[in-house]
Amino acid sequence: MLTIVIILLAVVAAVFGVLLGYSAIRFKVEGDPVVDKIDSILPQTQCGQCGYAGCRPYAEAIAKGEADINQCPPGGQTVIIELSELLGVEPKPLNAEHGEVKEAKTVVVIDEQLCIGCTLCIQACPVDAIVGAAKQMHTVIASECTGCNLCIPPCPVDCIYIVPVEQNINNWQWPAPDGGHAAPKKT
Amino acid sequence: MEPTHKPGHFHGGLRLNYHKELSNQNAIVAGKAQSRYVVPVQQHIGAPGEIIVETGQRVLKGQMLTRPKKLISAPVHAPVSGMIVDIGKHAVPHPSGMPADCIVIENDFQEEWVERTPVGDHYNQMNSHELRNIVRDAGIVGLGGAVFPAAIKQTETNIHTLIINGVECEPYITCDDRLMRERAREILSGADIIAHIIKARECVIAIEDNKPEAIAALQAAADEDGTGFFSVQSIPTIYPSGSEKQLITLLTGKEVPINGLPADIDVLCQNVGTAYAIHKAVYDDEPLISRIVTFTGKGIKQPQNLEVLIGTSIADCAAQCGGYSDDASCLIMGGPMMGYTLSSDQLPVVKACNCLLVTTSDEIHPANTEAHLPCIRCGRCVDVCPAKLLPQQIYWYASTHNFERATEYHLFDCIECGCCSYVCPSQIPLVQYYRSAKSEIWTLEAERKKSNHARERHEARERRLQQQKREREENLRKKREMLNKKKGEPAESEIDQKKAAIEAALARVKQKKESLSVAPKNVDHLSADQERQIKEADQRRRANGKESDE
């Protein structure tokens, strides 16, 4: 009787083993879905202020538990809250070591009078937002610039400036009324 | 809850004090010509057109100043003939108070028109596409206030019912009322053109029953037409029956689906002003360079309707209406329910400008932006909401920045009519919360799009750099091989090949030698005499060889 039970259990275990082994191959998920989710929350400025070489490496580090969720200055508190909701951890204030939250969105512009055409900024730009060629004037495509400021340190003639994104009637927002007894704001 | 799916009724709404008699007693007056016109480039919903004129250029009246670049766009035209003195940022009527691109024209008072080729009655033989192009090129947008390009709305054909909206449900505004009284025939003509474009089978002209003169005028025009195609429908005076979706429910009993268009239920709705503008575009080849504006309110001395050119300064128009009274306190563009206050009157009249309301402090209280009382969840806003939403719930989510939930509660179906704010006992500026939440959601959406775009570009760059690195390595390897070959140090594989070839050659030579070489014969056991003879022979051979060499 005991042998029958042992054999039966062994057979069941073998069947499940095969089944699990098959599904592990058949239903293999490419990439890490958690990394994708974290990456989709990050602002994609690719500025590297978090200490990683871009948003995706930072997302991978968070997923592995190597990095904290409060290292992204461009994302600010909004990103920290979204990450804490996704990962089920307590939100915390931004780690000041990595920089401060920007007041307004910015882009960079190249002073075309001063540019010597060294292409160093082009190599530094993580999103190919600068056009130009060696010994030719460079310029920033404002609509593609993420405001990461990575092009500023390599510039040998300091001809790149940070400017705030222009407010106009198309990107203007209706202000919220400052209601006295309005419901508390989600922080 | 009352059944809503029957004609003649929509949910909620309000009965208001209309104050229409202030401005609807006198006929429309043409605005006085001014010396300067400021024409904003973007006066419609959609993308601004591309400016096709330059500073210092003389333009003729009706000349196109911008050309639409994208599908949802509309051009603007010169309201007068004259010189373009500036193209740049100027103050425009907008709730933000921000400046926007404008084209400034100095009037030369010549009234010189561009060449015009009116289509006239000939439009009957034109197809929908050609007529739509006329509407588009004339820069015609919805003149009820939404300023959506009319030609885009008329893309769908085989629409059953064309509704011409003459409801004008907001208090104070009377520009459509006067237009219907005075130009009913032209409105019907415009309606007929729209009906021809969309191949409509019936046309209903809807007018609120507080405008009996307008109803009579249009009824007379419809009778004169005699085809029975037009029917004039008087509807009860309940705000906001002039809102497109509410009007459609009121007339047909059908509801426009969520995220849908009236075309989905076989209806197209256009304002009477739009129909009139289309008539002028087809019969006079006149683009939309003027509109009728109601100047009203107790803060203006002679309230009336002016037909003014687009770009005229509001201050000049106010002066023509006798100026402001001493206790004027607030200038509102649009009506008291949906309009917004303007900070200055040094702004141009735009296509969206149906009414300029100058109020006194006792007439309308300015929007309550200070502390309001808490929501007591009385539900009055639910009772009056014509879109059948739960305003208190949306307010709760909008004010706590819980936009996901606000959207689930159909924030985007809110028509911003202001009924909820009007009845709120706590005076919560509900609509302002909704507008703010909507624009914040749009901004977040735009940011998400931008960050996705940045991610794509970053990944593309990474891929490209990887690819370049691989290619460089490959090239380097090839180059190194080439160099080695030149130095005579062939690559290993080649060395192997060559070695094999050499060995094979050596073997061949060896074999050949063995087979061909003739070894000296009979050299064993020779006598001394024989050896001497051989030596002599060898010497002779050598000497002969030397001689022959010489």
Chai-1 contact restraints between the chains, C-beta under 6 A:
chainA,res_idxA,chainB,res_idxB,connection_type,confidence,min_distance_angstrom,max_distance_angstrom,comment,restraint_id
A,P43,B,S451,contact,1.0,0.0,6.0,A-B,restraint_1
A,Q44,B,S451,contact,1.0,0.0,6.0,A-B,restraint_2
A,Q44,B,A454,contact,1.0,0.0,6.0,A-B,restraint_3
A,Q44,B,R455,contact,1.0,0.0,6.0,A-B,restraint_4
A,Q46,B,H458,contact,1.0,0.0,6.0,A-B,restraint_5
A,P126,B,H458,contact,1.0,0.0,6.0,A-B,restraint_6
A,V127,B,A454,contact,1.0,0.0,6.0,A-B,restraint_7
A,V127,B,R457,contact,1.0,0.0,6.0,A-B,restraint_8
A,V127,B,H458,contact,1.0,0.0,6.0,A-B,restraint_9
A,D128,B,R457,contact,1.0,0.0,6.0,A-B,restraint_10
A,D128,B,R461,contact,1.0,0.0,6.0,A-B,restraint_11
A,T146,B,A454,contact,1.0,0.0,6.0,A-B,restraint_12
A,I169,B,H94,contact,1.0,0.0,6.0,A-B,restraint_13
A,I169,B,S96,contact,1.0,0.0,6.0,A-B,restraint_14
A,I169,B,M98,contact,1.0,0.0,6.0,A-B,restraint_15
A,I169,B,A100,contact,1.0,0.0,6.0,A-B,restraint_16
A,W172,B,S96,contact,1.0,0.0,6.0,A-B,restraint_17
A,Q173,B,S439,contact,1.0,0.0,6.0,A-B,restraint_18
A,Q173,B,T443,contact,1.0,0.0,6.0,A-B,restraint_19
A,W174,B,R435,contact,1.0,0.0,6.0,A-B,restraint_20
A,W174,B,S436,contact,1.0,0.0,6.0,A-B,restraint_21
A,W174,B,S439,contact,1.0,0.0,6.0,A-B,restraint_22
A,A176,B,S436,contact,1.0,0.0,6.0,A-B,restraint_23
A,P177,B,T369,contact,1.0,0.0,6.0,A-B,restraint_24
A,P177,B,P429,contact,1.0,0.0,6.0,A-B,restraint_25
A,P177,B,Q432,contact,1.0,0.0,6.0,A-B,restraint_26
A,G179,B,H372,contact,1.0,0.0,6.0,A-B,restraint_27
A,G180,B,A371,contact,1.0,0.0,6.0,A-B,restraint_28
A,G180,B,H372,contact,1.0,0.0,6.0,A-B,restraint_29
A,H181,B,P374,contact,1.0,0.0,6.0,A-B,restraint_30
A,A182,B,S399,contact,1.0,0.0,6.0,A-B,restraint_31
A,A183,B,W396,contact,1.0,0.0,6.0,A-B,restraint_32
A,A183,B,S399,contact,1.0,0.0,6.0,A-B,restraint_33
A,A183,B,T400,contact,1.0,0.0,6.0,A-B,restraint_34
A,K185,B,H401,contact,1.0,0.0,6.0,A-B,restraint_35
A,K186,B,T400,contact,1.0,0.0,6.0,A-B,restraint_36
A,K186,B,H401,contact,1.0,0.0,6.0,A-B,restraint_37
